[in-house]
């Protein structure tokens, strides 16, 4: 079942209607812009509102199966109407649509780039609720801690960041100690996913960096030196104290093991 969108949510459920006579599907996307107005609700008593308010009402009406009987055709007929409907445009004659194909959850920051065909493809026959995969991000390889910090910060601040592909076997290079070529996109994704909270002790980051970002460090649960991958499925964002304990603590093995039950994106390697 869908959830009702709240301000600040990273994702949002979009209703999708079947195409007419086998034509392309139509979805409640912001075709009039996020600041535009939209008509929605009962055919006999439509409402008007901004995009997010309108979509929230459509979502709520769907969850509650809100409906009402109206007298139509100049009083000659009673008709049961559902409120989880929207007009594909603001004109009175615009098609009145409902989620007859299903619902797709998308990232809010991708709303302005999505086409109805993207959502239609996410709903194969028989599937009513689906998630649109985020675009894969090619590795942004960095061969020094300085470049890794710089590139990861840039990616973190970007409004659109898909799921990084990462590296199954990152290359190593020798300096005074062995170092690995790291993917800045993995660092940025993991830090953003953590939302400023250490994924080990579940406490807020200890301080804020000069660029305004919370200070957390990215740790590979299976260490790169032991053949671990440089992927989001093997990386966590932790505070400096937990990071040191994960490397040097007497209970480092047990502490690392506990991360698999705390962080859903982790996969054992």
Secondary structure, DSSP 8 states (H G I E B T S, - for coil): ------TT-SEEEEEEE--GGG---EE---TT-TTSEEEEE-SSSEEEEEHHHHHHHHHHHHHTT-EEEEEETTTTEEEEEES-EEESSSSTTS-EEE-SSEEEEEEGGGGGG--HHHHHHTS-TT--EEE-----B---EESSHHHHHHHHHHHHHSS----B--BSS--EEESSSEEE-EEHHHHHHHHHHHTTB-TTT--B-S-B-TTS-B--EEEESS-GGGT--BSGGGEEEE-HHHHHHHHH-TTHHHHHHHHHHH-TT----
